[in-house]
Amino acid sequence: MTNKCKQLQNSIDWRYPRELPEPLLTHVASCSACQRYLQKWPLIERDVQEILRLPELEDDCAKQRSANKLVQRATSMQDHHRTHPRLQPALALLSIVLFSIGAGIFWRHTSSTNRNTPPSQSLSIRYLNGQSIVSTATLRVGESLASPPNAPKLLSVSGDKVGMSAKSALRLNRATEKERVFELQKGAVACHVAHRKRGVHFRIQIDDILVTVVGTRFSVHKQKDGASVAVNDGTVRVGLQGMRWSVHRGQRLTVKGSGRIRWDDVSAQEALQMKRLLGEIMETKIDDAPSTGDVVAMPVAFDEDDTGDADTESQAESGGIKAIAPKGASRAPNPAMNQWRSWILSGNLTQAENALTDYLRHAPKDRLAWTLLADCYRKAHKWNEAVSAYQKVIRLAPVVERRRAQYRAAAILQDNLGDHPGAVLLLEKYLSSAKKSDMLGAEARLRLARSYMHVGKRQRGKDMLNTVINNYTGTPAAAQAHRMLAKLK
Amino acid sequence: MNNGMEQAAGSTHLNDDALMAQMVDGDLTVLGELYLRHSAMVHGALGRFAPLMPDAEIQEMSQEVFMLLCKKARHYRQQGKFRAFLYGIAVKKARTWQRNHLLRHRLLGTISKDPNPPWQGPTENCPSERTAQREVVRQVLQRLPKQQRAVLILYSVEGFNSEEIGEILNISPQGVRTRLFRARQTLMENIHSDDWLQSLQRET
């Protein structure tokens, strides 16, 4: 059969046979071809349904049993998930990422350790006499070098210079690309270590104390129970049982095995001795190097009856500045002094006063600190304290500083405290050691004359004013002396 | 378990959406009620979309479908389309099984002519000439493109509308209508014998 009318066929769409448009129904009523076509589809659909019809798999009882089984399964699954919660995807991802990072770090660390720590290595060393090479040798890990009892020894190790004092022994403990560790078994060594890259270390070990260098000139001295490290140039890190100190240029750190430390300054003599050991100064005979005990670094011995105890020995933190407590009068200026001085100049008087007071509690004989403290008090208008501090300086300091302190103290006594007898005493002392070229001489004499007048010694005062007029003619002091004399008349 | 079934029996008056809401809240006993209501539909879906699946496996697979429904309950949006939601799960399961089955047999080289061709349908009480005609329909049906056949089954046999079919097959409703139109056209054009039509008319 050929359906000549295509109207229904073309119009038929997904809605058929559930809904058919009204115009199409009207057409179908008068078109036999379309009527046949319209009859055809329900029959086909019925066949399709028949073909796709499936037999019932379960009766009601079987269905109920299956339903029960299903509920049981689902419940047990839920219980299982409650007792064994599943790892959330994000958590799992995070764990994977963390594990990867950890594994990467571990691998890198172990591989680099393996790469940089060959089982055994040796160092090529050169024995020097000044700048010239005397001989060469190979030093293996575990081997030791010893200097003769009456002569130092100078070596060059891959660009680093090591000067061993007499009766010293040095053992190579480790020699890798990243680390070179010598153990100072006895005596003292001075080292001039070339600047190193980050992570490349030159170390000297003394028992538990480890001295790490980046690039510097320094000396290490082994003591009975510890070591002393003096730095001429650069910075050295000293470590002991987890503690660590940085020793800078001009400083010396003495560390005891118990952890007690003492800070000190490197004197010019020590620095010279260090240079001698390193062959940088040849005019002095190296044979003259002192024997073990107070060699190179001239370390400061710990006094058992030292009243300072741990506080005295440790670095005092004052206003964030590391203070180095010297024993006795300081031989080199404390690096913190400049800071304190700048505080005083900038008017930071309280901070400077606190820092200096704290520092002087541990180093009561530091004249520079006393001078700064006296100046600080003077600026703060604490006149009595200032005079006391200047008195300390007068007792401790050499001539020049002492005279300055005398003048300053006298001026305060005269101007601010009205203590003219005290001022007379100080000014007389000041003028007794004055030179002709002393520019403060005229001013001091004027002051002395004024004090004489106050204490009733008018004639002495007049004589002093005449001295000023005669000796300092044409100066403002002479003019003032003239005015004072005119007043007296 | 008995308590669970009692609770499930108490939930028979609830509609599918309410039962799903209870399941999301953690009450798994309602799963039994849902199984009782829709297991036949799931069996049909599995049997029609995976014609090679044995009956025993259909029963086992229908349990799997309901377990999956339990897991995916949170994703159900309660729009009165529970049947489509469940049917979609069943269709995906059936297709996965069919694909794996064919792949397994292809790999093992054990593919042979199936002694029981799919969609045979019951033939008892059916005249011999009708059986022959029905065979023609079956062959045309099997030659239909997969998507058109799926749409035809879901529309003509299962009675879903185009929106529901779109959700099940993950296509747009318009795409459903187009496929349905083409499937019907193919069938009408291939089955045009007057004898076939007369025999059908006589039967009716």
Interface residues (C-beta under 8 A of the other chain):
Chain A: M1 T2 N3 Q9 I12 D13 W14 Y16 R36 Y37 Q39 K40 W41 L43 I44 E45 D47 V48 Q49 E50 I51 L52 R53 L54 P55 E56 L57 E58 K63 Q64 S66 A67 N68 K69 L70 V71 Q72 R73 A74 T75 M77 Q78
Chain B: M1 G4 M5 A8 G26 L28 T29 L31 G32 E33 Y35 L36 S39 A40 H43 G44 G47 R48 D55 I58 Q59 S62 Q63 F66 M67 C70 W119 Q120 G121 P122 Q133 R134 V137 R138 L141 L152 I153 Y155 S156 V157 S162 V176 R177 L180 F181 R184 Q185 L187 M188 I191 H192 S193 D194 L197 L200 Q201 T204
